[in-house]
Amino acid sequence: MAFLKKTGKKLGKILLNKYLIVFLAYTVFVTFFDQHSLIHRWQTHQKITQLEKEYKFYQEEIKSNRQKKYELQSSNNNLEKFAREHYYMKKENEDIFIIKE
């Protein structure tokens, strides 16, 4: 029984220590309420990750579109093929049949 009283007093002193109380209050404040809280930092990190993925996607799209542009400008045959496939252009005396799947 005496052991519990000694342990209880020591535990009470530790829990009521002003430095521990200030540390716990600071930790709670920084975690949840501060402008630069851990939650806000985690959300910002997620947003940065998502934007980096979009950036990589658009860089690949730009590279692909530049390649297509070069192919169209390099040859009249490629330009004619593109116009026929995408804009359904035709030569005179030619019929176009569009087959939808």
C-alpha positions in Angstrom: 0.0 0.0 0.0 2.9 2.3 0.8 4.3 1.6 -2.6 1.1 2.8 -4.3 1.1 6.0 -2.3 4.8 6.7 -3.2 4.1 5.9 -6.9 1.0 8.0 -6.9 2.8 11.0 -5.4 5.7 10.7 -7.9 3.2 10.3 -10.8 1.2 13.3 -9.6 4.4 15.4 -9.4 5.4 14.4 -12.9 1.9 15.0 -14.4 1.7 18.4 -12.6 5.2 19.5 -13.7 4.8 22.9 -15.3 7.3 22.0 -18.1 5.4 18.9 -19.1 2.1 20.8 -19.1 3.6 23.5 -21.3 5.2 20.9 -23.6 1.9 19.0 -24.0 -0.1 22.3 -24.6 2.5 23.3 -27.2 2.3 19.9 -28.9 -1.5 20.1 -29.1 -1.3 23.6 -30.4 1.2 22.9 -33.1 -0.5 19.7 -34.2 -4.0 21.1 -34.6 -4.4 24.9 -34.3 -1.3 26.6 -35.7 -1.2 28.1 -39.1 1.5 25.7 -40.0 0.0 22.7 -38.2 1.0 19.2 -39.0 -2.4 18.5 -40.5 -2.0 21.5 -42.8 1.5 20.4 -43.8 0.2 16.9 -44.6 -2.5 18.4 -46.8 0.0 20.6 -48.6 2.2 17.7 -49.2 -0.6 15.7 -50.8 -1.5 18.7 -53.0 2.2 19.0 -54.1 2.3 15.3 -54.9 -0.9 15.6 -57.0 0.4 18.7 -58.9 3.7 17.0 -59.6 1.8 14.1 -61.2 -0.2 16.5 -63.3 3.0 18.3 -64.3 4.6 15.1 -65.5 1.5 14.1 -67.4 1.3 17.5 -69.2 5.1 17.4 -70.0 4.5 14.0 -71.7 1.5 15.5 -73.6 3.6 18.4 -74.8 6.3 16.0 -76.0 3.7 13.9 -77.8 2.0 16.9 -79.4 5.4 18.3 -80.6 6.1 14.9 -82.2 2.7 14.9 -83.9 3.2 18.5 -85.1 6.6 17.7 -86.5 5.2 14.7 -88.4 2.4 16.8 -89.9 4.8 19.5 -91.0 7.4 17.2 -92.3 5.4 15.7 -95.2 2.4 16.5 -97.2 1.4 12.8 -97.2 1.1 12.8 -93.4 -0.8 16.1 -93.5 -3.3 14.7 -96.0 -3.7 11.5 -94.0 -4.4 13.5 -90.9 -7.0 15.7 -92.7 -8.7 12.6 -94.1 -8.9 10.8 -90.8 -9.8 13.6 -88.5 -11.7 16.1 -90.6 -13.2 13.7 -93.2 -11.8 15.7 -96.1 -11.8 14.1 -99.5 -10.6 14.5 -103.0 -13.0 15.3 -105.9 -14.8 12.2 -107.3 -14.2 10.4 -104.0 -16.8 8.9 -101.7 -16.3 8.6 -97.9 -17.9 5.8 -95.9 -17.9 6.2 -92.2 -18.3 2.9 -90.3 -19.1 3.2 -86.6 -18.5 0.2 -84.3 
